[in-house]
């Protein structure tokens, strides 16, 4: 039986695709192929390892979007894990000297996604026990 996908889960899947695009942009910025456009980023300006990690995260976000689209419980779990990782990373970047303007989209979107994922209705949709 196919689960019905609520509009909120569809929005989460779209946000996951946007997060994949953002991670890909960060990858290109770390390789100095795109300029930093939201303020200076203090560390990891050029980092091949950082670019590889963010490229990998972009592909993880695409996988999460696919799992959310079919309302698979692993999509919820990975969305919570990666949103938490992004939130912590954004805060560490700000504490490390990056500008708030550069990290605000990452922190705000990750925080909102995490809050939405932890709502009881969202957990019920994926069959996650309370």
C-alpha positions in Angstrom: 0.0 0.0 0.0 1.4 3.4 -1.0 1.4 6.0 1.7 -0.3 9.3 0.9 2.2 12.2 0.9 1.0 15.3 2.7 1.8 18.7 1.4 4.3 19.3 4.2 6.4 16.3 3.2 6.3 17.5 -0.4 7.7 20.8 0.8 10.4 19.0 2.8 11.4 17.1 -0.3 11.6 20.4 -2.2 13.7 21.9 0.6 16.0 18.9 0.5 16.5 19.6 -3.3 17.2 23.3 -2.4 19.7 22.1 0.3 21.4 19.9 -2.3 21.7 22.9 -4.6 23.1 25.0 -1.7 25.7 22.3 -0.8 26.7 22.2 -4.5 27.2 26.0 -4.5 29.3 25.8 -1.3 31.3 23.0 -3.1 32.0 25.4 -6.0 32.9 28.2 -3.6 35.4 26.0 -1.8 37.0 25.3 -5.1 37.1 29.0 -5.9 34.9 28.5 -9.0 32.1 30.7 -7.6 32.6 33.8 -5.4 31.3 34.0 -1.9 28.1 36.1 -2.3 26.6 36.4 1.2 29.6 37.7 3.1 33.1 36.5 3.9 33.6 32.9 5.0 36.5 32.9 7.5 37.8 29.4 7.2 37.8 26.7 4.5 38.1 29.3 1.8 39.9 26.8 -0.5 39.6 23.3 0.6 39.7 20.2 -1.6 38.6 18.0 1.2 35.9 20.4 2.2 34.6 20.6 -1.4 34.5 16.8 -1.5 32.6 16.6 1.8 30.1 19.2 0.6 29.7 17.5 -2.7 29.0 14.2 -0.9 26.4 16.1 1.3 24.8 17.4 -1.9 24.2 13.8 -3.1 23.0 12.8 0.4 20.4 15.6 0.2 19.2 14.3 -3.2 18.8 10.8 -1.7 16.9 12.3 1.2 14.6 14.1 -1.3 13.9 10.8 -3.0 13.2 9.0 0.2 10.9 11.8 1.3 9.0 11.7 -2.0 8.1 8.1 -1.4 7.5 8.7 2.3 10.1 6.2 3.4 11.0 6.3 7.2 14.7 6.5 6.4 14.0 9.8 4.7 12.8 11.2 8.0 15.8 9.9 9.9 18.4 11.2 7.4 16.6 14.6 7.2 16.9 14.9 10.9 20.5 13.8 11.0 21.7 16.0 8.1 19.7 19.1 9.2 21.2 18.7 12.7 24.7 18.4 11.1 24.1 21.5 9.0 22.8 23.5 12.0 25.8 22.6 14.1 28.2 23.3 11.2 26.7 26.7 10.6 27.0 27.7 14.2 30.6 26.5 14.4 31.3 28.6 11.2 29.9 31.7 12.8 31.8 31.1 16.0 34.9 30.5 13.9 34.7 33.9 12.3 32.4 33.5 9.3 29.9 36.3 8.9 26.3 35.8 10.1 25.1 36.8 6.6 27.0 33.9 5.0 25.7 31.3 7.4 22.2 32.6 8.1 20.4 30.7 5.3 22.0 27.4 6.4 21.2 28.0 10.1 17.6 29.2 9.6 16.6 26.6 7.1 18.2 23.7 9.0 16.5 24.9 12.2 13.1 25.2 10.6 13.4 21.8 8.9 14.5 20.2 12.2 11.5 21.7 14.0 9.1 20.5 11.4 10.6 17.0 11.3 10.2 16.7 15.1 6.5 17.6 15.1 4.2 14.7 16.1 2.2 14.9 12.9 5.3 14.5 10.8 6.5 11.6 12.8 3.1 9.9 12.5 3.3 10.3 8.7 6.5 8.3 8.6 5.4 5.8 11.2 8.0 7.0 13.8 6.9 6.2 17.4 6.4 9.2 19.7 
